[in-house]
Amino acid sequence: MADGTKADYEMLSPAFEEHARGALVPNLITMLDLLKGPTLGYQIDRYAHSLQSATRAVRNDESVDMVVGALLHDVADAFAPENHSDAAAALLAPYVDDETHWVIKHHGLFQGYYYFHHLGGDRDAREQYRESPHYDRCVDFCEFYDQNCFDPAYDNMAIEDFVPMLEEVFSRPSKVPGVV
């Protein structure tokens, strides 16, 4: 790359941008597809959990950012199980509002309120973020769009229903400095 010229990068950048943006939503759906399969002891798999989370967010009139965040909050489970919240938040960061990014980044720790104490952990570990302006929003996200989204009888929307929302969010200009 050090040998590239201005002309090289003026040619390469738009070609990559067009390819990357054109493939982004289908790639995200492929990543969600990786969550299909074993229920791991839950009543539904993580793919259905993701659809249910996003469906509940839609039906609760959440912003498109939060709906997409709900859909993708666990998308990194398949490739970053130890830090899935950070990985999902990093994926969303260039495109969603700060609140949604913060909620998705911290939802794993906040979700621990429901089970950490059963495993010898601190269910109140989320309290370290009590002063964040997004604390209550993350508590609500975990209550309404995560811990309760394992219901096999719930009428989930189909992935196709979320494609326009994914396209809206991921077609936005990147908020990452230096990315055009």
Secondary structure as GFF3:
##gff-version 3
##sequence-region A 1 180
A	DSSP	alpha_helix	6	33	.	.	.	ID=ss1
A	DSSP	alpha_helix	46	59	.	.	.	ID=ss2
A	DSSP	alpha_helix	64	72	.	.	.	ID=ss3
A	DSSP	three_ten_helix	75	78	.	.	.	ID=ss4
A	DSSP	alpha_helix	84	92	.	.	.	ID=ss5
A	DSSP	alpha_helix	98	111	.	.	.	ID=ss6
A	DSSP	three_ten_helix	112	114	.	.	.	ID=ss7
A	DSSP	three_ten_helix	116	119	.	.	.	ID=ss8
A	DSSP	three_ten_helix	125	129	.	.	.	ID=ss9
A	DSSP	alpha_helix	135	145	.	.	.	ID=ss10
A	DSSP	alpha_helix	159	170	.	.	.	ID=ss11
###
